């Protein structure tokens, strides 16, 4: 009987703890609708691992439209039309995993949306292996709620301020200063494309010195920028 009572109390304590943590995270998410996160897990890891932390948050108006356009063109061209998840890409990824060509990845099928990447960078952690699978459920939760509470402009604004764009370099303003000695609002189309081209592995795909991948991807991103900039919804968002 005593063991049952102890187990019941522990279960009740565990449920309360989870609920409190969920409530706290929701409050934090709401605050981040207007305030940039003081630090993220990825930023803390960069600092502790010796890469340092170069970061300078800037407002929407202080980011060049070229950067916003490059991010959408390269990372998530359906950004304005999905609800946080690219269901077609997810379906293709599942079909690829179950099909005969199981080991051959469908190009772009497993890529995260900008909304998912923002949720992961702000509220969760990076990494592969088992940690990636543990992260999936909270990542989906935070993605859905940020879409609901923040909206597209805020999601893209936070994304461009928190993602790593070089070893210990976080956000477009810091990247712009380090790579081109100028503010993010003054970046040209090519410069914006070069910085975005380092994603998703900025430690490996360096902007300066220019890695082969960044050099190869930059023209493709600028070409995609030209193709999508005529969309009225995209044009209204980035300007």
C-alpha positions as a Markdown table, in Angstrom:
| # | Residue | x | y | z |
|---|---|---|---|---|
| 1 | Unk | 0.0 | 0.0 | 0.0 |
| 2 | Unk | 2.8 | 2.4 | 0.9 |
| 3 | Unk | 4.5 | 1.7 | -2.4 |
| 4 | Unk | 1.3 | 2.4 | -4.3 |
| 5 | Unk | 0.9 | 5.7 | -2.5 |
| 6 | Unk | 4.5 | 6.6 | -3.2 |
| 7 | Unk | 4.1 | 5.8 | -6.9 |
| 8 | Unk | 0.8 | 7.8 | -7.0 |
| 9 | Unk | 2.5 | 10.8 | -5.4 |
| 10 | Unk | 5.5 | 10.6 | -7.8 |
| 11 | Unk | 3.2 | 10.3 | -10.8 |
| 12 | Unk | 1.2 | 13.4 | -9.6 |
| 13 | Unk | 4.4 | 15.3 | -9.0 |
| 14 | Unk | 5.7 | 14.3 | -12.5 |
| 15 | Unk | 2.4 | 15.5 | -14.2 |
| 16 | Unk | 2.5 | 18.8 | -12.3 |
| 17 | Unk | 6.1 | 19.3 | -13.2 |
| 18 | Unk | 5.4 | 18.7 | -16.9 |
| 19 | Unk | 2.4 | 21.1 | -16.8 |
| 20 | Unk | 4.4 | 23.8 | -15.1 |
| 21 | Unk | 7.2 | 23.5 | -17.6 |
| 22 | Unk | 4.7 | 23.6 | -20.4 |
| 23 | Unk | 3.0 | 26.7 | -19.0 |
| 24 | Unk | 6.4 | 28.4 | -18.5 |
| 25 | Unk | 7.5 | 27.6 | -22.1 |
| 26 | Unk | 4.2 | 29.0 | -23.4 |
| 27 | Unk | 4.7 | 32.2 | -21.5 |
| 28 | Unk | 8.3 | 32.4 | -22.8 |
| 29 | Unk | 7.0 | 31.8 | -26.3 |
| 30 | Unk | 4.5 | 34.7 | -25.9 |
| 31 | Unk | 7.2 | 37.0 | -24.6 |
| 32 | Unk | 9.4 | 36.2 | -27.5 |
| 33 | Unk | 6.6 | 37.5 | -29.8 |
| 34 | Unk | 8.1 | 40.9 | -28.9 |
| 35 | Unk | 11.4 | 40.3 | -27.2 |
| 36 | Unk | 14.4 | 38.4 | -28.7 |
| 37 | Unk | 15.5 | 35.3 | -26.7 |
| 38 | Unk | 18.3 | 36.3 | -24.3 |
| 39 | Unk | 20.2 | 33.2 | -25.3 |
| 40 | Unk | 19.5 | 29.8 | -27.0 |
| 41 | Unk | 20.9 | 26.4 | -26.3 |
| 42 | Unk | 22.8 | 26.5 | -29.6 |
| 43 | Unk | 24.4 | 29.8 | -28.7 |
| 44 | Unk | 25.3 | 28.6 | -25.2 |
| 45 | Unk | 26.9 | 25.5 | -26.7 |
| 46 | Unk | 29.0 | 27.6 | -29.1 |
| 47 | Unk | 30.1 | 29.8 | -26.2 |
| 48 | Unk | 31.0 | 26.8 | -24.0 |
| 49 | Unk | 32.8 | 24.9 | -26.8 |
| 50 | Unk | 35.2 | 27.8 | -27.4 |
| 51 | Unk | 33.7 | 29.3 | -30.6 |
| 52 | Unk | 32.6 | 32.4 | -28.8 |
| 53 | Unk | 29.3 | 34.2 | -29.3 |
| 54 | Unk | 29.1 | 37.0 | -31.8 |
| 55 | Unk | 25.5 | 38.3 | -32.0 |
| 56 | Unk | 23.7 | 41.6 | -32.5 |
| 57 | Unk | 19.9 | 41.4 | -32.7 |
| 58 | Unk | 18.4 | 43.8 | -35.2 |
| 59 | Unk | 14.8 | 44.7 | -36.0 |
| 60 | Unk | 12.8 | 43.8 | -39.1 |
| 61 | Unk | 13.5 | 47.2 | -40.7 |
| 62 | Unk | 17.3 | 46.8 | -40.2 |
| 63 | Unk | 17.4 | 43.7 | -42.3 |
| 64 | Unk | 17.8 | 44.1 | -46.1 |
| 65 | Unk | 15.0 | 42.8 | -48.2 |
| 66 | Unk | 17.7 | 40.9 | -50.1 |
| 67 | Unk | 18.3 | 38.8 | -47.0 |
| 68 | Unk | 14.7 | 38.0 | -46.4 |
| 69 | Unk | 14.2 | 37.1 | -50.1 |
| 70 | Unk | 17.4 | 34.9 | -50.1 |
| 71 | Unk | 16.2 | 33.0 | -47.0 |
| 72 | Unk | 12.8 | 32.2 | -48.5 |
| 73 | Unk | 14.3 | 31.4 | -51.9 |
| 74 | Unk | 16.9 | 29.0 | -50.5 |
| 75 | Unk | 15.3 | 27.5 | -47.4 |
| 76 | Unk | 11.5 | 27.5 | -47.8 |
| 77 | Unk | 9.7 | 28.8 | -50.9 |
| 78 | Unk | 6.4 | 27.7 | -49.5 |
| 79 | Unk | 6.9 | 29.8 | -46.3 |
| 80 | Unk | 3.9 | 32.0 | -46.9 |
| 81 | Unk | 1.5 | 29.3 | -47.8 |
| 82 | Unk | 2.1 | 26.5 | -45.3 |
| 83 | Unk | 1.0 | 26.3 | -41.6 |
| 84 | Unk | 4.5 | 25.6 | -40.4 |
| 85 | Unk | 4.9 | 22.1 | -42.1 |
| 86 | Unk | 5.6 | 21.2 | -45.6 |
| 87 | Unk | 3.3 | 18.1 | -45.7 |
| 88 | Unk | 4.2 | 17.2 | -49.3 |
| 89 | Unk | 7.9 | 17.1 | -48.5 |
| 90 | Unk | 7.1 | 15.0 | -45.4 |
| 91 | Unk | 5.0 | 12.6 | -47.4 |
| 92 | Unk | 7.8 | 12.3 | -50.0 |
| 93 | Unk | 10.3 | 11.6 | -47.2 |
| 94 | Unk | 8.1 | 8.8 | -45.8 |
| 95 | Unk | 7.6 | 7.3 | -49.3 |
| 96 | Unk | 11.3 | 7.5 | -49.9 |
| 97 | Unk | 12.1 | 5.7 | -46.7 |
| 98 | Unk | 9.5 | 2.9 | -47.4 |
| 99 | Unk | 10.3 | 2.5 | -51.1 |
| 100 | Unk | 12.8 | 0.4 | -53.0 |
| 101 | Unk | 15.3 | 3.2 | -53.1 |
| 102 | Unk | 15.3 | 3.5 | -49.4 |
| 103 | Unk | 18.9 | 4.7 | -49.2 |
| 104 | Unk | 18.4 | 7.4 | -51.8 |
| 105 | Unk | 17.2 | 10.6 | -50.2 |
| 106 | Unk | 14.6 | 12.6 | -52.2 |
| 107 | Unk | 16.1 | 16.0 | -52.8 |
| 108 | Unk | 14.7 | 18.5 | -50.3 |
| 109 | Unk | 12.1 | 16.1 | -49.0 |
| 110 | Unk | 13.4 | 16.0 | -45.5 |
| 111 | Unk | 14.2 | 19.7 | -45.2 |
| 112 | Unk | 12.7 | 21.6 | -42.4 |
| 113 | Unk | 10.6 | 24.7 | -43.0 |
| 114 | Unk | 11.8 | 28.1 | -41.7 |
| 115 | Unk | 9.1 | 27.8 | -39.0 |
| 116 | Unk | 10.5 | 24.5 | -37.8 |
| 117 | Unk | 14.0 | 25.7 | -37.9 |
| 118 | Unk | 13.0 | 28.8 | -35.9 |
| 119 | Unk | 11.3 | 26.7 | -33.3 |
| 120 | Unk | 14.3 | 24.3 | -33.0 |
| 121 | Unk | 16.8 | 27.2 | -32.7 |
| 122 | Unk | 14.9 | 29.2 | -30.2 |
| 123 | Unk | 13.3 | 26.6 | -27.9 |
| 124 | Unk | 15.2 | 23.3 | -28.5 |
| 125 | Unk | 18.6 | 21.9 | -29.4 |
| 126 | Unk | 20.5 | 20.9 | -32.5 |
| 127 | Unk | 22.1 | 17.5 | -33.2 |
| 128 | Unk | 21.4 | 14.2 | -34.9 |
| 129 | Unk | 21.0 | 10.7 | -33.7 |
| 130 | Unk | 18.5 | 9.8 | -31.0 |
| 131 | Unk | 18.3 | 13.4 | -29.8 |
| 132 | Unk | 16.8 | 14.4 | -33.2 |
| 133 | Unk | 13.9 | 11.9 | -32.7 |
| 134 | Unk | 13.3 | 13.1 | -29.1 |
| 135 | Unk | 13.1 | 16.6 | -30.4 |
| 136 | Unk | 10.4 | 15.9 | -33.1 |
| 137 | Unk | 7.3 | 16.2 | -30.8 |
| 138 | Unk | 8.2 | 19.4 | -29.0 |
| 139 | Unk | 9.5 | 20.8 | -32.3 |
| 140 | Unk | 6.1 | 20.2 | -33.9 |
| 141 | Unk | 4.4 | 21.8 | -30.9 |
| 142 | Unk | 6.5 | 24.9 | -30.9 |
| 143 | Unk | 6.2 | 25.2 | -34.7 |
| 144 | Unk | 2.4 | 25.2 | -34.5 |
| 145 | Unk | 2.2 | 27.6 | -31.7 |
| 146 | Unk | 4.7 | 30.1 | -33.1 |
| 147 | Unk | 2.8 | 30.1 | -36.4 |
| 148 | Unk | -0.4 | 30.8 | -34.4 |
| 149 | Unk | 1.0 | 33.5 | -32.1 |
| 150 | Unk | 4.0 | 35.1 | -33.9 |
| 151 | Unk | 2.9 | 35.2 | -37.5 |
| 152 | Unk | 5.1 | 34.9 | -40.6 |
| 153 | Unk | 7.0 | 38.2 | -40.3 |
| 154 | Unk | 8.0 | 37.6 | -36.7 |
| 155 | Unk | 9.1 | 34.0 | -37.4 |
| 156 | Unk | 11.3 | 35.2 | -40.3 |
| 157 | Unk | 12.7 | 38.1 | -38.2 |
| 158 | Unk | 13.6 | 35.8 | -35.3 |
| 159 | Unk | 15.0 | 33.2 | -37.7 |
| 160 | Unk | 17.4 | 35.6 | -39.3 |
| 161 | Unk | 18.6 | 36.8 | -35.9 |
| 162 | Unk | 19.2 | 33.5 | -34.1 |
| 163 | Unk | 20.5 | 31.0 | -36.6 |
| 164 | Unk | 24.2 | 30.2 | -36.7 |
| 165 | Unk | 25.9 | 31.6 | -39.8 |
| 166 | Unk | 29.5 | 30.7 | -39.0 |
| 167 | Unk | 31.4 | 29.3 | -36.0 |
| 168 | Unk | 30.0 | 31.3 | -33.1 |
| 169 | Unk | 28.4 | 33.8 | -35.4 |
| 170 | Unk | 24.7 | 34.1 | -34.9 |
| 171 | Unk | 22.2 | 36.2 | -36.8 |
| 172 | Unk | 22.5 | 38.2 | -40.0 |
| 173 | Unk | 23.8 | 41.4 | -38.4 |
| 174 | Unk | 26.8 | 39.6 | -36.9 |
| 175 | Unk | 27.4 | 37.7 | -40.1 |
| 176 | Unk | 27.2 | 40.8 | -42.2 |
| 177 | Unk | 29.7 | 42.6 | -40.0 |
| 178 | Unk | 32.2 | 39.7 | -39.9 |
| 179 | Unk | 32.0 | 38.8 | -43.6 |
| 180 | Unk | 31.4 | 42.1 | -45.4 |
| 181 | Unk | 32.1 | 44.8 | -42.8 |
| 182 | Unk | 28.7 | 46.3 | -43.2 |
| 183 | Unk | 25.3 | 46.3 | -41.6 |
| 184 | Unk | 22.6 | 43.8 | -42.6 |
| 185 | Unk | 20.5 | 46.5 | -44.0 |
| 186 | Unk | 23.1 | 47.3 | -46.6 |
| 187 | Unk | 23.8 | 43.7 | -47.9 |
| 188 | Unk | 23.6 | 43.3 | -51.7 |
| 189 | Unk | 21.7 | 40.5 | -53.3 |
| 190 | Unk | 24.9 | 38.4 | -53.9 |
| 191 | Unk | 26.2 | 39.0 | -50.4 |
| 192 | Unk | 22.9 | 38.0 | -48.9 |
| 193 | Unk | 22.8 | 34.8 | -51.0 |
| 194 | Unk | 26.4 | 34.0 | -50.0 |
| 195 | Unk | 25.5 | 34.1 | -46.3 |
| 196 | Unk | 22.3 | 32.1 | -46.7 |
| 197 | Unk | 24.3 | 29.6 | -48.8 |
| 198 | Unk | 26.3 | 28.5 | -45.7 |
| 199 | Unk | 23.2 | 26.9 | -44.2 |
| 200 | Unk | 22.5 | 24.3 | -42.8 |
| 201 | Unk | 26.1 | 23.7 | -41.8 |
| 202 | Unk | 27.9 | 27.0 | -41.4 |
| 203 | Unk | 30.9 | 25.5 | -39.7 |
| 204 | Unk | 31.7 | 23.4 | -42.7 |
| 205 | Unk | 30.3 | 25.5 | -45.6 |
| 206 | Unk | 32.2 | 28.7 | -44.8 |
| 207 | Unk | 31.4 | 32.2 | -46.3 |
| 208 | Unk | 35.0 | 33.4 | -45.8 |
| 209 | Unk | 37.1 | 31.8 | -47.0 |
| 210 | Unk | 34.4 | 30.9 | -49.6 |
| 211 | Unk | 33.9 | 27.2 | -49.5 |
| 212 | Unk | 33.2 | 25.3 | -52.7 |
| 213 | Unk | 29.6 | 24.7 | -51.7 |
| 214 | Unk | 28.9 | 28.3 | -50.9 |
| 215 | Unk | 30.4 | 29.3 | -54.2 |
| 216 | Unk | 28.3 | 26.7 | -56.0 |
| 217 | Unk | 25.0 | 27.5 | -54.3 |
| 218 | Unk | 25.2 | 31.3 | -54.4 |
| 219 | Unk | 24.2 | 31.7 | -58.2 |
| 220 | Unk | 21.4 | 29.2 | -57.7 |
| 221 | Unk | 20.0 | 31.2 | -54.8 |
| 222 | Unk | 20.2 | 34.5 | -56.6 |
| 223 | Unk | 18.4 | 32.9 | -59.6 |
| 224 | Unk | 15.6 | 31.6 | -57.3 |
| 225 | Unk | 15.4 | 35.1 | -55.8 |
| 226 | Unk | 14.6 | 36.5 | -59.2 |
| 227 | Unk | 12.0 | 33.8 | -59.8 |
| 228 | Unk | 10.0 | 34.4 | -56.6 |
| 229 | Unk | 10.3 | 38.1 | -56.1 |
| 230 | Unk | 7.5 | 38.8 | -58.5 |
| 231 | Unk | 5.0 | 37.0 | -56.1 |
| 232 | Unk | 2.9 | 39.9 | -54.6 |
| 233 | Unk | 2.7 | 38.2 | -51.2 |
| 234 | Unk | 6.5 | 37.6 | -51.0 |
| 235 | Unk | 7.2 | 41.2 | -52.2 |
| 236 | Unk | 4.8 | 42.6 | -49.6 |
| 237 | Unk | 6.5 | 40.6 | -46.8 |
| 238 | Unk | 10.2 | 41.3 | -47.6 |
| 239 | Unk | 9.8 | 45.0 | -48.2 |
